[in-house]
């Protein structure tokens, strides 16, 4: 765990003026998060706010700016699930991997820029960088624009 003088993820989140949403519930028969050893693996997070999903395809009716905002919202939902599972974000040492799937038109090429909506948020909270996969899909659950999967590394084993 971080020392008392360090800027923890909770402190950094507050400094950014961000409040986590209610953690979204799974849409099917799976768990939102599973801890194994020092890893917390999250299921796909959608850009949901108050039960409403950001829907549509990038390169069609969804702009790149709206796509980045959707990726950031999915990341906030991931953090909300992590906090609900762990009791605090301060148990998280770093993001190990983020997989950002996005609904796109067939010739869309700005995947990396869209995925930065999530990566930028994670970089503002955690000191170490993460690996990432950004890919296009024809359709995602609920017609969502983004689905984000995250693997966190925790301080110690819990």
C-alpha positions in Angstrom: 0.0 0.0 0.0 1.2 3.5 -0.6 2.7 5.4 2.3 0.8 8.1 4.1 2.6 11.0 2.3 2.0 9.7 -1.2 -0.7 10.9 -3.5 -3.0 7.9 -3.7 -5.4 7.1 -6.5 -8.3 8.3 -4.2 -6.5 11.6 -3.6 -5.7 12.0 -7.3 -9.3 11.3 -8.2 -10.5 13.9 -5.8 -7.9 16.4 -7.1 -9.4 15.9 -10.6 -12.8 16.7 -9.3 -14.1 13.3 -10.3 -16.8 11.2 -8.5 -17.2 7.6 -9.4 -20.6 6.5 -10.6 -22.6 3.6 -9.1 -20.8 0.4 -10.2 -22.7 -1.1 -13.1 -24.3 -4.6 -12.6 -23.4 -7.5 -14.9 -25.7 -7.9 -17.9 -25.5 -11.7 -17.8 -24.3 -14.7 -15.8 -20.8 -13.5 -14.9 -19.0 -11.5 -12.2 -18.0 -7.9 -12.8 -14.6 -8.6 -11.1 -12.5 -11.5 -9.9 -9.4 -11.3 -7.8 -6.7 -13.9 -8.2 -3.5 -13.4 -6.3 -2.3 -9.8 -6.8 -4.5 -9.3 -9.9 -8.1 -7.9 -10.1 -9.6 -8.8 -13.5 -12.7 -6.9 -14.6 -15.3 -7.9 -17.1 -16.1 -5.6 -20.0 -17.2 -2.2 -18.8 -19.6 -0.2 -21.0 -20.0 3.6 -21.1 -23.1 3.6 -18.9 -24.3 6.7 -16.9 -27.5 6.4 -14.9 -28.6 3.3 -16.9 -28.0 5.0 -20.3 -25.3 3.7 -22.6 -23.4 5.7 -25.1 -24.4 3.8 -28.3 -23.5 4.0 -31.9 -20.5 3.4 -34.2 -17.4 5.5 -34.4 -17.0 7.0 -37.9 -20.7 7.0 -38.3 -22.8 9.1 -35.9 -20.3 9.0 -33.0 -17.4 11.6 -33.3 -13.9 10.9 -32.1 -14.4 13.3 -29.2 -17.6 11.5 -28.1 -15.7 8.2 -28.5 -12.9 9.4 -26.2 -15.5 10.5 -23.7 -17.2 7.1 -23.8 -13.9 5.4 -23.2 -13.3 7.7 -20.2 -16.8 6.9 -18.9 -16.1 3.1 -19.2 -12.9 3.6 -17.3 -14.8 5.5 -14.5 -17.2 2.5 -14.4 -14.2 0.2 -14.2 -12.8 2.2 -11.3 -16.2 2.1 -9.6 -16.4 -1.7 -9.8 -12.8 -2.0 -8.5 -13.6 0.3 -5.6 -16.8 -1.7 -4.8 -14.8 -4.9 -4.9 -11.7 -3.8 -3.0 -13.2 -1.3 -0.7 -10.8 1.4 -1.9 -8.9 2.3 -5.0 -5.7 2.7 -2.9 -5.2 -1.1 -3.0 -4.5 -0.8 -6.8 -0.8 -0.5 -7.7 -1.3 -0.1 -11.4 -3.3 -0.9 -14.5 -1.6 -3.9 -16.2 -3.7 -4.2 -19.3 -6.6 -2.3 -20.9 -8.5 -3.8 -23.8 -10.7 -1.3 -25.5 -13.2 -2.7 -28.0 -15.1 -0.1 -30.0 -18.0 -0.3 -32.5 -16.7 1.2 -35.7 -17.5 1.6 -39.4 -15.3 -0.7 -41.5 -12.7 1.9 -42.5 -12.2 3.5 -39.1 -8.5 3.9 -38.2 -8.4 6.2 -35.1 -8.6 3.3 -32.5 -5.6 4.4 -30.5 -6.8 8.0 -30.1 -10.2 6.8 -28.9 -8.6 4.3 -26.4 -6.6 7.2 -25.0 -9.8 8.4 -23.3 -9.4 5.5 -20.9 -5.6 5.5 -20.8 -5.3 9.2 -20.0 -7.6 8.7 -17.0 -5.6 5.7 -15.8 -2.3 7.6 -16.3 -3.6 10.5 -14.1 -4.3 8.1 -11.2 -1.5 5.5 -11.3 2.3 6.2 -11.7 3.1 3.2 -13.9 2.0 2.8 -17.5 0.0 -0.1 -18.9 -0.3 -2.3 -21.9 -3.3 -1.9 -24.2 -5.2 -3.5 -27.0 -7.5 -1.3 -29.1 -9.7 -3.0 -31.7 -12.8 -2.4 -33.8 -15.9 -4.6 -33.7 -19.1 -4.7 -35.7 -21.3 -4.6 -32.6 -21.0 -4.5 -28.8 -23.4 -5.3 -25.9 -26.4 -2.9 -25.8 -25.2 -1.3 -29.0 -22.4 0.4 -26.9 -19.7 2.4 -28.6 -17.0 1.1 -26.2 -16.4 -1.9 -24.1 -13.4 -1.8 -21.8 -11.7 -4.7 -20.1 -9.1 -4.0 -17.4 -6.6 -6.0 -15.4 -5.3 -4.2 -12.2 -2.3 -5.2 -10.2 -2.8 -4.8 -6.4 -0.4 -4.0 -3.6 0.4 -7.4 -2.1 -1.9 -10.3 -2.2 -5.4 -10.1 -0.8 
